[in-house]
Amino acid sequence: MTDTAALEEDFLRIVESDQRIEPRDWMPAGYRKTLIRQIAQHAHSEIIGMQPEGNWLTRAPSLRRKAILMAKVQDEAGHGLYLYSAAETLGVDRADLTDMLIEGRQKYSSIFNYPALTYADVGVIGWLVDGAAICNQVPLCRSSFGPYGRAMIRVCKEESFHQRQGYELLLTMMKGTDAQRAMVQESVDRWWWPALMMFGPPDDESPNSAQSMEWRIKRHTNDELRQRFVDMSVPQAEVLGVTFPDPDLRWNPERSSYDFGEPDWDEFVQVVKGNGATSIERIAHRRAAHEDGAWVRAAAAAFAAKNDRGAAK
Ligand code: FAQ
C-alpha cells in the first residue's frame, strides 16, 4: 500500500467512525476544497445576511424591537467571523475570501438577494430564513470537520433565539390590526419559496451532495432537509394564522409528511448567477463597507507590529 493510500484509509476510518478530522490531520485535497467552498459560502452568507434586516434598524417601531434586532444582526456578524476562522484552519486567508466574495468569485446564499420591504419581513426572516438555517445547520454540528462542527454548535444556539424573536414579532403583529395581518401574509407570500430554495438544488441536480455525504461534511441531502423544514413550518403557520402560497401543499398520510409544489428552479439559477433583485446592491454595499474599513485594518496591523517589536526587545 502506498503512503497516500494508507493515509486515505486512515482518514476514511476516522470519518466513518464519526470522529472528527482536525486541521493538522491528513485529508484528501477534494475534502479540503469542498470544505473551503462550503464554509466560505456560509461565512459570506452570514455577513451579507446582515443587510436585509440591518436596513430596518433605524426604523424599528420601538426601543425594544430595535435592541432585539441590533443583537440579532450583530450575532450574524459573529457567525461570519467564527466561520472565517474555521475556514482559515484549512490554510486560506479571510482577506482572500473577502476579495473572492466582492469580485463575485464565491457565492453566498440565494436568500439574501431578495429585498426586505416591510417591517413584517424582519419577523418572517427570523421565522422562515433563520428557521431554514437552523434546519440545515443542526446536522452540520456533527460535520466531520472539527472546527466547522464546533462553530455550528454556537451558531445554532444563537439562530434559535433569532427564530423565536421573529416568530414572536409575527404573533404580536397577527394580534394587531387588519393592516398588520395583511402585511404579515404578504411577507410570507414573498419569502416562502426563496426560503425553500435555501436548501440548494434538488438532489438529482446537486453535484456536491453525494461526495459531501460520504465524507460526512453534509449529513442529509438537500431534499431531505427541505422536507423537514416544510413539515416543521406548516403547523407553525397554522398557529400564526397565515397560509403558504402553494396550492399543492397538503398532508400525505402515507408518507406522514406534507406534499408540496416545486420551487421555481430557473429563478434560483438566475439568483445564484447574480441576477437577483438586490444582488448588485448587496455586493456594492459589502465592497463599500470593506473599503471604508481599510483604516481599521491598517491601524490593527500597525498596532500588532508595534507590539511584536516591543516583545522582541
Ligand atoms: N444559494 O451541490 P449543491 C444564514 C450552490 S443561512 C446559493 O447542492 P452543496 C443565516 C452550491 O454552493 C444561509 N448557492 O451544493 C442567516 C454549489 O455551488 P458550486 C447559509 C447555492 O454545497 C439567517 C451549487 O449551488 N447557510 O446565512 C445554494 O452540497 C438570517 C450546487 O449545489 C449555509 O451556507 C443557495 N441556496 O449544498 C443570516 C449552510 N444552494 O459547486 C442572516 C451551509 C446551493 O457551483 C439572516 N451550506 N448553492 O460552487 C450547506 O449546507 C450547503 O452548502 C448547501 C448546498 C445545502 C447550501
Residues whose N, C-alpha, C, O or C-beta is under 5 A from the ligand:
A	BS01	FAQ	Q38 Q41 H42 S45 E46 G49 M50 E76 K107 Y108 S109 S110 V129 D130 A133 M197 M198 F199 G200 P201 S206 P207 N208 S209 S212 V272
